[in-house]
């Protein structure tokens, strides 16, 4: 007689029902299931609200989305952080696209007019060696 089970004999009964395909097996008491990318998603979401850090938030959210996708999970925080970071970056780019040419024009006008207070049309230019100001009215 051999001690090996026969190929025809049924498998021994398990003390619990096996998980359905795609489901996680039960964890011991006190352990939290691992969700790759979740913490990075939350960190990226928070960083997306701070102007200078929204580019870092964008990178962290992309990494979190990739990690979550590879593990087969969804990451709402990472997706929301990605969208908010992109919106913040586009908003800042739009502000800079308007502000930079305006400031260049102001300093070129002050360079042409020289130091002092100048009335040009409806605008009042106040020009000094270190600053420039334009007031309408």
C-alpha positions in Angstrom: 0.0 0.0 0.0 1.3 3.4 -0.9 0.7 6.5 1.2 0.1 8.7 -1.9 -3.5 9.6 -2.6 -5.1 7.9 -5.5 -5.8 10.1 -8.6 -9.4 9.0 -8.5 -10.1 10.0 -4.9 -11.8 13.3 -4.2 -9.9 16.3 -2.8 -10.1 16.9 1.0 -12.7 19.3 2.2 -11.6 22.8 3.0 -12.6 24.5 6.3 -13.8 27.5 4.4 -15.2 28.1 0.9 -12.5 29.0 -1.6 -12.8 32.6 -3.0 -14.4 33.2 -6.3 -12.1 33.8 -9.2 -10.7 37.3 -9.1 -11.5 37.7 -5.4 -8.9 38.0 -2.6 -8.6 35.2 -0.1 -9.6 36.1 3.4 -6.9 37.8 5.5 -6.0 37.1 9.1 -7.7 39.3 11.6 -6.2 42.9 11.8 -4.6 42.9 8.3 -5.7 45.3 5.7 -5.7 44.2 2.0 -2.9 45.7 0.0 -4.0 48.1 -2.8 -0.9 49.3 -4.7 -1.0 52.9 -5.6 -3.6 53.9 -3.1 -1.3 55.9 -0.8 0.4 57.5 -3.8 -3.0 58.4 -5.2 -3.9 60.2 -2.0 -0.6 62.0 -1.8 -0.9 63.1 -5.4 -4.4 64.2 -4.9 -3.3 66.4 -2.0 -0.3 67.8 -3.9 -2.5 68.7 -6.8 -4.1 71.5 -4.8 -0.8 73.3 -4.1 0.4 75.5 -7.0 4.1 74.9 -7.1 3.7 71.2 -6.2 1.0 70.4 -8.7 3.6 69.2 -11.2 4.9 66.8 -8.6 1.3 65.8 -7.8 0.8 65.0 -11.5 3.8 62.7 -11.6 2.8 61.0 -8.4 -0.8 60.5 -9.7 0.5 58.9 -12.9 2.7 56.5 -10.9 -0.2 55.6 -8.7 -2.5 55.0 -11.7 0.1 52.7 -13.3 0.6 50.8 -10.0 -3.2 50.4 -9.5 -3.8 49.4 -13.1 -1.1 46.7 -12.9 -2.7 45.3 -9.7 -6.1 45.3 -11.3 -7.6 48.0 -9.0 -9.1 51.4 -9.7 -7.6 54.5 -8.0 -10.2 57.3 -7.8 -7.8 59.6 -5.8 -5.1 59.2 -8.4 -7.5 60.0 -11.3 -9.0 63.0 -9.5 -5.5 64.3 -8.6 -4.4 63.8 -12.2 -7.4 65.9 -13.5 -6.9 68.6 -10.9 -3.2 68.8 -11.5 -3.7 69.2 -15.2 -6.3 71.8 -14.7 -4.0 73.7 -12.3 -1.1 73.5 -14.7 -3.2 74.7 -17.6 -4.7 77.6 -15.5 -1.2 78.8 -14.4 0.1 78.5 -18.0 -2.8 80.7 -19.2 -2.1 83.3 -16.5 1.6 83.3 -17.4 0.7 83.6 -21.1 -1.1 86.8 -20.4 1.1 88.2 -17.7 4.5 87.9 -19.3 3.8 89.9 -22.5 2.0 92.5 -20.4 5.0 92.9 -18.1 7.4 93.0 -21.1 5.4 95.8 -22.7 5.2 97.7 -19.4 9.0 97.6 -18.9 9.7 98.4 -22.6 7.4 101.4 -22.3 9.1 102.6 -19.1 12.5 102.1 -20.7 11.4 104.3 -23.7 9.8 107.0 -21.4 12.5 107.1 -18.7 12.2 107.5 -15.0 9.3 109.5 -13.5 5.5 109.7 -13.8 4.2 109.9 -17.4 0.7 110.4 -18.8 0.2 108.5 -22.0 -3.3 108.6 -23.4 -5.6 107.3 -20.6 -2.7 105.6 -18.7 -0.4 106.8 -16.0 3.1 105.2 -16.0 5.2 105.4 -12.9 8.7 104.3 -13.8 11.7 103.9 -11.5 15.0 102.0 -12.1 13.7 99.0 -10.1 10.0 99.0 -10.8 7.2 100.0 -13.1 3.5 100.6 -12.6 0.6 101.4 -15.0 -2.7 102.7 -13.9 -5.6 103.4 -16.1 -7.6 106.5 -15.6 
